[in-house]
Amino acid sequence: MLPSNLNGHSPLARRRPRLSAASPPAAAGESPAAGAGATTAADSLEEHDRIYFQSYSHIGIHEAMIKDRVRTDAYHSAIMHHKKFIEGKVVLDVGCGTGILSVFCARAGAKRVYAVEASEIATQACEIVKANNLSDQVVVIHGRVEDVDLEEKVDVIISEWMGYMLLYESMLPSVLFARDKWLKPGGLILPSHATLFMAPITNPERYEGSVDFWCDVYGIDMSALVPLAKKFTSEEPSVETIGGENVISWPSVVKHINCYNFTVEEFKCITAKYKVSSMMLAPIHGFGFWFEVEFNGPQEYSHNVPSNLNPLEIIQKKRKQSSEDTVLLSTAPEDEPTHWQQTILYFPDPIEVKQDQTVEGSVTVSQSKENPRFLNIHLECSTGGHTLVNDCAMR
Ligand SMILES: C[S@@+](CC[C@H](N)C(=O)[O-])C[C@H]1O[C@@H](n2cnc3c(N)ncnc32)[C@H](O)[C@@H]1O
């Protein structure tokens, strides 16, 4: 469940799972769906995966994702951009959900699409494939991609694996597993590259609404609740939509991921240093995080941009290039909102900064040991003699 203060902030209000809220267990006798190679037995899953996959058996999540036109159009455009490569080839859709991306690939001319889905929504994916007369091309397999057995290696892997703050849900390791086991050399991965950004943000209205609010509630001094409100606001990242006007410096790259060679080991713990300069006099209320993904072929990326640029310069350069050259899906505050919104780490107390003041420190994002689908975030921030350390968990 999303924190209640966030509900209704966006027309895409029902979103991806927040995994701390367990769904009720599947009814006994609910049968696995689908075609060849089905192996999923809910009993054999670890508890955190059982909860995770149950959350994806609800239609609301799929509705929110599919109605997110920025997301769905980007995938469709990427498939059309690579149509010549996909035609006559074999595709693996890792986590096909309702099967929408598999249907796009089949319609783009794929010879065969293995649509692998671990949650019960695989039943409906199978029916959708039949209803669209694609059963000859699309094979829906109900199972974890780690467990399924395909009849052949594939030319293309497509997957929509990005969670809040890019890394939440930890689905990328499943895509990397599929890449190492099933992708032919020279094959295509969509998306191919992902970049996580961060920047200090100011958001006085949000801070006043959550913390200062308690100082005068219908004429009652409830400021005894202020310490609790600060603790609550800063101990868990908040998923909400901010605008470009809330961001007070150029963003810093936390991680640039090349899906052609990134490893599961690297995913476990990501650390980055940052040093940015405030563009205005403002209180910093915390840091915003967002991401972009690109859909490039294995060779395209290095051909398009000089290799001496850093990832931020590369992204800026890419944005300037015509949309014919590359497909980019952005969740940045200045771009059209998506169901991912932005993820904000609020500080318990704001820090005042002047124009051109340096803000620097480090951030570490790691998979939780308690539940690998959760994230632990350690943020250090120094500016103008203040140093702040914030540890929080995204559950
Ligand atoms: C973000 S949804 C995307 C669904 C669909 N591809 C779309 O674009 O609408 C991710 C899907 O991947 C499935 N999934 C996640 N990890 C998986 C795994 N290891 N094996 C199979 N399915 C997985 C989830 O159950 C979920 O339905």
The ligand as a Tripos MOL2 file, in Angstrom:
@<TRIPOS>MOLECULE
LIG
   27    29     1     0     0
SMALL
NO_CHARGES

@<TRIPOS>ATOM
      1 C1          6.2990   -4.5000  -14.3100 C.3       1 LIG1
      2 S1          5.3850   -5.8850  -14.7750 S.3       1 LIG1
      3 C2          5.3860   -5.7830  -16.5340 C.3       1 LIG1
      4 C3          4.2630   -6.5790  -17.1830 C.3       1 LIG1
      5 C4          4.2280   -6.4820  -18.6910 C.3       1 LIG1
      6 N1          5.4700   -6.8670  -19.2970 N.3       1 LIG1
      7 C5          3.8660   -5.0890  -19.1420 C.2       1 LIG1
      8 O1          4.7300   -4.3940  -19.6660 O.co2     1 LIG1
      9 O2          2.7330   -4.6520  -18.9340 O.co2     1 LIG1
     10 C6          6.5480   -7.1490  -14.4010 C.3       1 LIG1
     11 C7          5.9660   -8.5710  -14.5240 C.3       1 LIG1
     12 O3          7.0380   -9.4720  -14.4330 O.3       1 LIG1
     13 C8          6.6580  -10.5880  -13.6500 C.3       1 LIG1
     14 N2          7.9210  -11.1500  -13.1260 N.ar      1 LIG1
     15 C9          8.8060  -10.5620  -12.2790 C.ar      1 LIG1
     16 N3          9.8640  -11.3440  -12.0610 N.ar      1 LIG1
     17 C10         9.6570  -12.4800  -12.7930 C.ar      1 LIG1
     18 C11        10.3850  -13.6830  -12.9650 C.ar      1 LIG1
     19 N4         11.5730  -13.8660  -12.3340 N.pl3     1 LIG1
     20 N5          9.8910  -14.6270  -13.7740 N.ar      1 LIG1
     21 C12         8.7080  -14.4470  -14.3910 C.ar      1 LIG1
     22 N6          7.9350  -13.3440  -14.2540 N.ar      1 LIG1
     23 C13         8.4110  -12.3610  -13.4690 C.ar      1 LIG1
     24 C14         5.7390   -9.9870  -12.6020 C.3       1 LIG1
     25 O4          4.8930  -10.9690  -12.0540 O.3       1 LIG1
     26 C15         5.0110   -8.9250  -13.4330 C.3       1 LIG1
     27 O5          3.8270   -9.4290  -13.9850 O.3       1 LIG1
@<TRIPOS>BOND
     1     1     2 1
     2     2     3 1
     3     2    10 1
     4     3     4 1
     5     4     5 1
     6     5     6 1
     7     5     7 1
     8     7     8 2
     9     7     9 1
    10    10    11 1
    11    11    12 1
    12    11    26 1
    13    12    13 1
    14    13    14 1
    15    13    24 1
    16    14    15 ar
    17    14    23 ar
    18    15    16 ar
    19    16    17 ar
    20    17    18 ar
    21    17    23 ar
    22    18    19 1
    23    18    20 ar
    24    20    21 ar
    25    21    22 ar
    26    22    23 ar
    27    24    25 1
    28    24    26 1
    29    26    27 1
@<TRIPOS>SUBSTRUCTURE
     1 LIG1         1 GROUP 0 **** ****
